[in-house]
Amino acid sequence: MDTQKYLREVRGKISTLDSYVEGEERLLVRLTLNVTSAQLFLLKELSPEQVEKIEKVLKRRMKNEPLSKIFKSAEFMGYEFYINKNVLSPRKESEILVELVIKSAQGMLTNNIKGEEKYGKNGSKLKGDKSKKREENSTAQDRKASGRDNLWGDCGRGDFSVSLDPRTNNKVPRKNKINILDMCCGSGCIGLSIKKFLGDATNVTLADLSSEALKVARKNAQNESVKIIKTDMFQDLKKDEKFDIIVCNPPYISKKEYDDLSTSVKNYDPEMALVGGVDGLKFYRILARDGKRYLKTGGQIIMEIGYNKREDVQAIFEKAGFKTSAYKDFSGLDRVIVANGE
């Protein structure tokens, strides 16, 4: 069968799904046949055996099952992660959460490193730094080599791209390392992406209540040096443990919102990873109430929020003594809150 004709047929079917993503038909075929984009482009005809394989996957997709659950794999921040029914499939919108953490950690690390250059309070170089051009060139090379030359793709977020400081790839004295806690880690894609970007400059801890989710996180963390803890929020953390940054993508959907979710989410993502109590704010209250005691001086809680929860979440944290700021996602919707401790 002609490949392009068949792709159009597949598109005609899956584009009727409420969870369809533009161009998904090509990804479905590529993943099924285990070929690259270039190889698919050069593939003029599909054999009956290939079509049969694709049709089996297409049958599952037409039930609104996400490709990440069909293939047990998802791309996030340019990395592949193992995914199954016990964890959320990572969303593109969550990448802003990771990039905010990386940017904040780099600022903290810069302030921790003593030596040849002087920096401002926010971690950026002071005006007149002669090494700025050199570091910009080095940063561009690092990003190109990592395959993340444009972290925001075509999303128009160039004003908030992460610049990788070459020094963060070197050995950093233990006292200068940034301690990061990924609370409600699920598959671990958030904390592990941070670790992959910042390497030895960080100590990353992954924490979750779900034993099944932590099995997924461990599988994804096989090649990374991270700490993994089973805990109901902060309950089982050591009382003297302190972090520079607590990052969290908690369950934040209300019970009413859950009832209205697409079947692509409700039928294939675990409810405990989605629902944050009656009003969706349960875990933000816990973060605001208990998080500060686990933060170092000047530490931050950086968390994802539902598009309609910015005012409520900011009110919760500001009442607890935090200073907050909000950031929007690729669609211009409120998506992340940064809460600064004392």
Contacts in CASP RR format, 6 or more apart in sequence:
PFRMAT RR
TARGET T0000
AUTHOR 0000-0000-0000
METHOD contacts of the structure
MODEL  1
MDTQKYLREVRGKISTLDSYVEGEERLLVRLTLNVTSAQLFLLKELSPEQ
VEKIEKVLKRRMKNEPLSKIFKSAEFMGYEFYINKNVLSPRKESEILVEL
VIKSAQGMLTNNIKGEEKYGKNGSKLKGDKSKKREENSTAQDRKASGRDN
LWGDCGRGDFSVSLDPRTNNKVPRKNKINILDMCCGSGCIGLSIKKFLGD
ATNVTLADLSSEALKVARKNAQNESVKIIKTDMFQDLKKDEKFDIIVCNP
PYISKKEYDDLSTSVKNYDPEMALVGGVDGLKFYRILARDGKRYLKTGGQ
IIMEIGYNKREDVQAIFEKAGFKTSAYKDFSGLDRVIVANGE
1 45 0 8 1.000
1 46 0 8 1.000
1 48 0 8 1.000
1 51 0 8 1.000
2 44 0 8 1.000
2 45 0 8 1.000
2 46 0 8 1.000
3 40 0 8 1.000
3 43 0 8 1.000
3 44 0 8 1.000
3 45 0 8 1.000
3 46 0 8 1.000
6 29 0 8 1.000
6 46 0 8 1.000
6 51 0 8 1.000
6 54 0 8 1.000
7 25 0 8 1.000
7 26 0 8 1.000
7 29 0 8 1.000
10 25 0 8 1.000
10 28 0 8 1.000
10 29 0 8 1.000
10 54 0 8 1.000
10 58 0 8 1.000
11 23 0 8 1.000
11 25 0 8 1.000
12 25 0 8 1.000
13 58 0 8 1.000
13 62 0 8 1.000
14 20 0 8 1.000
14 24 0 8 1.000
14 25 0 8 1.000
14 28 0 8 1.000
14 58 0 8 1.000
14 61 0 8 1.000
14 62 0 8 1.000
15 25 0 8 1.000
17 61 0 8 1.000
17 62 0 8 1.000
17 64 0 8 1.000
17 264 0 8 1.000
18 64 0 8 1.000
18 262 0 8 1.000
18 264 0 8 1.000
19 64 0 8 1.000
19 66 0 8 1.000
19 262 0 8 1.000
19 264 0 8 1.000
19 265 0 8 1.000
24 67 0 8 1.000
26 37 0 8 1.000
26 40 0 8 1.000
27 67 0 8 1.000
28 54 0 8 1.000
28 57 0 8 1.000
28 58 0 8 1.000
28 61 0 8 1.000
28 67 0 8 1.000
29 40 0 8 1.000
29 54 0 8 1.000
30 36 0 8 1.000
30 37 0 8 1.000
30 40 0 8 1.000
31 57 0 8 1.000
31 67 0 8 1.000
31 71 0 8 1.000
31 73 0 8 1.000
32 53 0 8 1.000
32 54 0 8 1.000
32 57 0 8 1.000
33 40 0 8 1.000
33 43 0 8 1.000
33 50 0 8 1.000
33 53 0 8 1.000
33 54 0 8 1.000
35 43 0 8 1.000
46 54 0 8 1.000
57 70 0 8 1.000
60 70 0 8 1.000
61 67 0 8 1.000
61 70 0 8 1.000
63 263 0 8 1.000
64 262 0 8 1.000
64 263 0 8 1.000
64 264 0 8 1.000
64 267 0 8 1.000
64 268 0 8 1.000
65 264 0 8 1.000
65 267 0 8 1.000
65 268 0 8 1.000
66 89 0 8 1.000
66 264 0 8 1.000
66 268 0 8 1.000
68 74 0 8 1.000
68 83 0 8 1.000
68 89 0 8 1.000
68 90 0 8 1.000
69 83 0 8 1.000
69 84 0 8 1.000
69 85 0 8 1.000
69 89 0 8 1.000
69 268 0 8 1.000
72 82 0 8 1.000
72 83 0 8 1.000
72 84 0 8 1.000
73 80 0 8 1.000
73 81 0 8 1.000
73 82 0 8 1.000
73 83 0 8 1.000
74 80 0 8 1.000
74 81 0 8 1.000
74 83 0 8 1.000
74 89 0 8 1.000
74 90 0 8 1.000
74 187 0 8 1.000
74 189 0 8 1.000
75 81 0 8 1.000
76 90 0 8 1.000
76 94 0 8 1.000
76 95 0 8 1.000
76 189 0 8 1.000
76 193 0 8 1.000
77 95 0 8 1.000
77 98 0 8 1.000
77 148 0 8 1.000
77 151 0 8 1.000
77 189 0 8 1.000
77 193 0 8 1.000
77 196 0 8 1.000
77 197 0 8 1.000
78 147 0 8 1.000
78 148 0 8 1.000
79 189 0 8 1.000
79 192 0 8 1.000
79 193 0 8 1.000
79 196 0 8 1.000
81 90 0 8 1.000
81 187 0 8 1.000
81 188 0 8 1.000
81 189 0 8 1.000
81 192 0 8 1.000
81 220 0 8 1.000
82 187 0 8 1.000
82 216 0 8 1.000
82 219 0 8 1.000
82 220 0 8 1.000
83 89 0 8 1.000
83 90 0 8 1.000
83 187 0 8 1.000
83 216 0 8 1.000
84 216 0 8 1.000
85 268 0 8 1.000
85 270 0 8 1.000
86 210 0 8 1.000
86 212 0 8 1.000
86 213 0 8 1.000
86 215 0 8 1.000
86 216 0 8 1.000
86 270 0 8 1.000
87 186 0 8 1.000
87 187 0 8 1.000
87 210 0 8 1.000
87 212 0 8 1.000
87 213 0 8 1.000
87 216 0 8 1.000
87 269 0 8 1.000
87 270 0 8 1.000
87 273 0 8 1.000
88 186 0 8 1.000
88 187 0 8 1.000
88 269 0 8 1.000
88 270 0 8 1.000
88 273 0 8 1.000
88 274 0 8 1.000
89 268 0 8 1.000
89 269 0 8 1.000
90 187 0 8 1.000
90 189 0 8 1.000
90 190 0 8 1.000
92 330 0 8 1.000
93 304 0 8 1.000
93 329 0 8 1.000
93 330 0 8 1.000
93 331 0 8 1.000
93 335 0 8 1.000
94 189 0 8 1.000
94 190 0 8 1.000
94 249 0 8 1.000
94 304 0 8 1.000
95 151 0 8 1.000
96 157 0 8 1.000
96 160 0 8 1.000
96 327 0 8 1.000
96 329 0 8 1.000
96 330 0 8 1.000
96 335 0 8 1.000
96 336 0 8 1.000
97 190 0 8 1.000
97 247 0 8 1.000
97 249 0 8 1.000
97 302 0 8 1.000
97 303 0 8 1.000
97 304 0 8 1.000
97 335 0 8 1.000
97 336 0 8 1.000
98 190 0 8 1.000
98 191 0 8 1.000
98 193 0 8 1.000
98 194 0 8 1.000
98 197 0 8 1.000
98 247 0 8 1.000
99 151 0 8 1.000
99 160 0 8 1.000
99 161 0 8 1.000
99 162 0 8 1.000
100 302 0 8 1.000
100 327 0 8 1.000
100 336 0 8 1.000
100 338 0 8 1.000
101 180 0 8 1.000
101 190 0 8 1.000
101 194 0 8 1.000
101 245 0 8 1.000
101 247 0 8 1.000
101 302 0 8 1.000
102 162 0 8 1.000
102 194 0 8 1.000
102 197 0 8 1.000
102 198 0 8 1.000
103 160 0 8 1.000
103 162 0 8 1.000
104 245 0 8 1.000
104 300 0 8 1.000
104 302 0 8 1.000
104 338 0 8 1.000
105 178 0 8 1.000
105 180 0 8 1.000
105 194 0 8 1.000
105 198 0 8 1.000
105 201 0 8 1.000
105 202 0 8 1.000
105 244 0 8 1.000
105 245 0 8 1.000
106 123 0 8 1.000
106 162 0 8 1.000
106 163 0 8 1.000
106 164 0 8 1.000
106 165 0 8 1.000
106 168 0 8 1.000
106 198 0 8 1.000
107 122 0 8 1.000
107 123 0 8 1.000
107 124 0 8 1.000
108 123 0 8 1.000
108 178 0 8 1.000
108 244 0 8 1.000
108 245 0 8 1.000
109 165 0 8 1.000
109 167 0 8 1.000
109 168 0 8 1.000
109 172 0 8 1.000
109 176 0 8 1.000
109 178 0 8 1.000
109 198 0 8 1.000
109 201 0 8 1.000
110 119 0 8 1.000
110 123 0 8 1.000
110 124 0 8 1.000
110 165 0 8 1.000
111 119 0 8 1.000
111 120 0 8 1.000
111 121 0 8 1.000
111 123 0 8 1.000
112 175 0 8 1.000
112 176 0 8 1.000
112 178 0 8 1.000
113 167 0 8 1.000
113 172 0 8 1.000
113 176 0 8 1.000
117 125 0 8 1.000
117 129 0 8 1.000
117 131 0 8 1.000
118 125 0 8 1.000
118 126 0 8 1.000
119 125 0 8 1.000
119 126 0 8 1.000
120 126 0 8 1.000
125 131 0 8 1.000
125 132 0 8 1.000
135 165 0 8 1.000
135 166 0 8 1.000
136 163 0 8 1.000
138 166 0 8 1.000
139 163 0 8 1.000
139 164 0 8 1.000
139 165 0 8 1.000
139 166 0 8 1.000
140 149 0 8 1.000
142 164 0 8 1.000
142 166 0 8 1.000
142 169 0 8 1.000
143 149 0 8 1.000
143 150 0 8 1.000
143 151 0 8 1.000
143 163 0 8 1.000
143 164 0 8 1.000
146 164 0 8 1.000
150 158 0 8 1.000
150 161 0 8 1.000
151 161 0 8 1.000
151 162 0 8 1.000
152 158 0 8 1.000
152 160 0 8 1.000
152 161 0 8 1.000
152 330 0 8 1.000
155 330 0 8 1.000
156 330 0 8 1.000
157 330 0 8 1.000
160 327 0 8 1.000
162 197 0 8 1.000
164 197 0 8 1.000
167 201 0 8 1.000
168 198 0 8 1.000
168 199 0 8 1.000
168 201 0 8 1.000
169 199 0 8 1.000
169 200 0 8 1.000
169 201 0 8 1.000
170 200 0 8 1.000
171 200 0 8 1.000
172 200 0 8 1.000
172 201 0 8 1.000
176 201 0 8 1.000
177 200 0 8 1.000
177 201 0 8 1.000
177 202 0 8 1.000
177 203 0 8 1.000
178 198 0 8 1.000
178 201 0 8 1.000
178 202 0 8 1.000
178 203 0 8 1.000
178 244 0 8 1.000
178 245 0 8 1.000
179 202 0 8 1.000
179 203 0 8 1.000
179 205 0 8 1.000
179 242 0 8 1.000
179 243 0 8 1.000
179 244 0 8 1.000
179 245 0 8 1.000
179 296 0 8 1.000
180 191 0 8 1.000
180 194 0 8 1.000
180 202 0 8 1.000
180 203 0 8 1.000
180 204 0 8 1.000
180 205 0 8 1.000
180 243 0 8 1.000
180 244 0 8 1.000
180 245 0 8 1.000
180 246 0 8 1.000
180 247 0 8 1.000
181 204 0 8 1.000
181 205 0 8 1.000
181 207 0 8 1.000
181 243 0 8 1.000
181 245 0 8 1.000
181 246 0 8 1.000
181 247 0 8 1.000
181 294 0 8 1.000
182 188 0 8 1.000
182 190 0 8 1.000
182 191 0 8 1.000
182 194 0 8 1.000
182 204 0 8 1.000
182 205 0 8 1.000
182 206 0 8 1.000
182 207 0 8 1.000
182 247 0 8 1.000
182 248 0 8 1.000
183 207 0 8 1.000
183 208 0 8 1.000
183 233 0 8 1.000
183 234 0 8 1.000
183 246 0 8 1.000
183 247 0 8 1.000
183 248 0 8 1.000
183 250 0 8 1.000
183 287 0 8 1.000
184 207 0 8 1.000
184 208 0 8 1.000
184 209 0 8 1.000
184 248 0 8 1.000
184 249 0 8 1.000
184 250 0 8 1.000
184 251 0 8 1.000
184 273 0 8 1.000
184 283 0 8 1.000
185 191 0 8 1.000
185 206 0 8 1.000
185 207 0 8 1.000
185 208 0 8 1.000
185 213 0 8 1.000
185 214 0 8 1.000
185 217 0 8 1.000
186 206 0 8 1.000
186 208 0 8 1.000
186 210 0 8 1.000
186 213 0 8 1.000
186 214 0 8 1.000
186 216 0 8 1.000
186 217 0 8 1.000
186 273 0 8 1.000
187 213 0 8 1.000
187 216 0 8 1.000
187 217 0 8 1.000
187 220 0 8 1.000
188 206 0 8 1.000
188 216 0 8 1.000
188 217 0 8 1.000
188 220 0 8 1.000
188 221 0 8 1.000
189 220 0 8 1.000
190 247 0 8 1.000
190 249 0 8 1.000
191 204 0 8 1.000
191 206 0 8 1.000
191 226 0 8 1.000
191 247 0 8 1.000
192 204 0 8 1.000
192 206 0 8 1.000
192 217 0 8 1.000
192 220 0 8 1.000
192 221 0 8 1.000
192 224 0 8 1.000
192 226 0 8 1.000
194 202 0 8 1.000
194 204 0 8 1.000
194 247 0 8 1.000
195 202 0 8 1.000
195 204 0 8 1.000
195 224 0 8 1.000
195 225 0 8 1.000
195 226 0 8 1.000
196 224 0 8 1.000
203 227 0 8 1.000
204 224 0 8 1.000
204 226 0 8 1.000
204 227 0 8 1.000
205 226 0 8 1.000
205 227 0 8 1.000
205 228 0 8 1.000
205 229 0 8 1.000
205 243 0 8 1.000
206 214 0 8 1.000
206 217 0 8 1.000
206 221 0 8 1.000
206 226 0 8 1.000
206 227 0 8 1.000
206 228 0 8 1.000
206 229 0 8 1.000
207 228 0 8 1.000
207 229 0 8 1.000
207 230 0 8 1.000
207 231 0 8 1.000
207 237 0 8 1.000
208 214 0 8 1.000
208 217 0 8 1.000
208 230 0 8 1.000
208 231 0 8 1.000
209 230 0 8 1.000
209 231 0 8 1.000
209 232 0 8 1.000
209 233 0 8 1.000
209 272 0 8 1.000
210 270 0 8 1.000
210 272 0 8 1.000
210 273 0 8 1.000
211 230 0 8 1.000
213 270 0 8 1.000
213 273 0 8 1.000
214 228 0 8 1.000
214 230 0 8 1.000
217 228 0 8 1.000
218 228 0 8 1.000
221 228 0 8 1.000
229 236 0 8 1.000
229 237 0 8 1.000
230 236 0 8 1.000
231 237 0 8 1.000
233 283 0 8 1.000
233 286 0 8 1.000
233 287 0 8 1.000
233 290 0 8 1.000
234 286 0 8 1.000
234 290 0 8 1.000
234 291 0 8 1.000
234 293 0 8 1.000
234 294 0 8 1.000
237 294 0 8 1.000
239 293 0 8 1.000
241 294 0 8 1.000
242 294 0 8 1.000
242 295 0 8 1.000
242 296 0 8 1.000
243 294 0 8 1.000
243 295 0 8 1.000
243 296 0 8 1.000
243 299 0 8 1.000
244 295 0 8 1.000
244 296 0 8 1.000
244 298 0 8 1.000
244 299 0 8 1.000
244 300 0 8 1.000
245 299 0 8 1.000
245 300 0 8 1.000
245 301 0 8 1.000
245 302 0 8 1.000
246 287 0 8 1.000
246 291 0 8 1.000
246 294 0 8 1.000
246 295 0 8 1.000
246 300 0 8 1.000
246 301 0 8 1.000
246 302 0 8 1.000
247 301 0 8 1.000
247 302 0 8 1.000
247 303 0 8 1.000
248 283 0 8 1.000
248 287 0 8 1.000
248 301 0 8 1.000
248 302 0 8 1.000
248 303 0 8 1.000
248 304 0 8 1.000
249 303 0 8 1.000
249 304 0 8 1.000
250 276 0 8 1.000
250 283 0 8 1.000
250 284 0 8 1.000
250 287 0 8 1.000
250 303 0 8 1.000
250 304 0 8 1.000
251 272 0 8 1.000
251 273 0 8 1.000
251 274 0 8 1.000
251 275 0 8 1.000
251 276 0 8 1.000
251 277 0 8 1.000
251 280 0 8 1.000
251 282 0 8 1.000
251 283 0 8 1.000
252 276 0 8 1.000
252 280 0 8 1.000
252 281 0 8 1.000
252 283 0 8 1.000
252 284 0 8 1.000
252 304 0 8 1.000
252 305 0 8 1.000
252 306 0 8 1.000
252 309 0 8 1.000
253 261 0 8 1.000
253 274 0 8 1.000
253 275 0 8 1.000
253 276 0 8 1.000
253 280 0 8 1.000
253 306 0 8 1.000
254 275 0 8 1.000
254 276 0 8 1.000
254 277 0 8 1.000
254 278 0 8 1.000
254 279 0 8 1.000
254 280 0 8 1.000
255 275 0 8 1.000
255 277 0 8 1.000
255 278 0 8 1.000
255 280 0 8 1.000
257 280 0 8 1.000
258 266 0 8 1.000
258 271 0 8 1.000
258 274 0 8 1.000
258 275 0 8 1.000
261 274 0 8 1.000
265 274 0 8 1.000
276 282 0 8 1.000
276 283 0 8 1.000
279 312 0 8 1.000
280 309 0 8 1.000
281 309 0 8 1.000
281 312 0 8 1.000
281 313 0 8 1.000
281 316 0 8 1.000
284 303 0 8 1.000
284 305 0 8 1.000
284 309 0 8 1.000
284 312 0 8 1.000
284 313 0 8 1.000
284 316 0 8 1.000
284 317 0 8 1.000
285 316 0 8 1.000
287 301 0 8 1.000
287 303 0 8 1.000
287 317 0 8 1.000
287 339 0 8 1.000
288 301 0 8 1.000
288 316 0 8 1.000
288 317 0 8 1.000
288 319 0 8 1.000
288 320 0 8 1.000
288 322 0 8 1.000
288 339 0 8 1.000
289 320 0 8 1.000
291 301 0 8 1.000
292 320 0 8 1.000
292 321 0 8 1.000
292 322 0 8 1.000
292 341 0 8 1.000
292 342 0 8 1.000
295 301 0 8 1.000
295 341 0 8 1.000
297 342 0 8 1.000
298 340 0 8 1.000
298 341 0 8 1.000
298 342 0 8 1.000
299 340 0 8 1.000
299 341 0 8 1.000
300 338 0 8 1.000
300 339 0 8 1.000
300 340 0 8 1.000
300 341 0 8 1.000
301 317 0 8 1.000
301 322 0 8 1.000
301 338 0 8 1.000
301 339 0 8 1.000
301 341 0 8 1.000
302 336 0 8 1.000
302 337 0 8 1.000
302 338 0 8 1.000
302 339 0 8 1.000
303 313 0 8 1.000
303 336 0 8 1.000
303 337 0 8 1.000
303 339 0 8 1.000
304 335 0 8 1.000
304 336 0 8 1.000
305 313 0 8 1.000
305 334 0 8 1.000
305 335 0 8 1.000
305 336 0 8 1.000
305 337 0 8 1.000
306 334 0 8 1.000
306 335 0 8 1.000
307 329 0 8 1.000
307 333 0 8 1.000
307 334 0 8 1.000
307 335 0 8 1.000
308 334 0 8 1.000
309 334 0 8 1.000
310 326 0 8 1.000
310 334 0 8 1.000
310 337 0 8 1.000
313 324 0 8 1.000
313 337 0 8 1.000
314 324 0 8 1.000
314 326 0 8 1.000
314 337 0 8 1.000
317 324 0 8 1.000
317 337 0 8 1.000
317 339 0 8 1.000
318 324 0 8 1.000
321 341 0 8 1.000
321 342 0 8 1.000
322 339 0 8 1.000
322 340 0 8 1.000
322 341 0 8 1.000
323 339 0 8 1.000
323 340 0 8 1.000
323 341 0 8 1.000
324 337 0 8 1.000
324 338 0 8 1.000
324 339 0 8 1.000
324 340 0 8 1.000
325 337 0 8 1.000
325 338 0 8 1.000
325 340 0 8 1.000
326 334 0 8 1.000
326 336 0 8 1.000
326 337 0 8 1.000
326 338 0 8 1.000
327 334 0 8 1.000
327 335 0 8 1.000
327 336 0 8 1.000
327 337 0 8 1.000
327 338 0 8 1.000
328 334 0 8 1.000
328 335 0 8 1.000
329 335 0 8 1.000
329 336 0 8 1.000
END
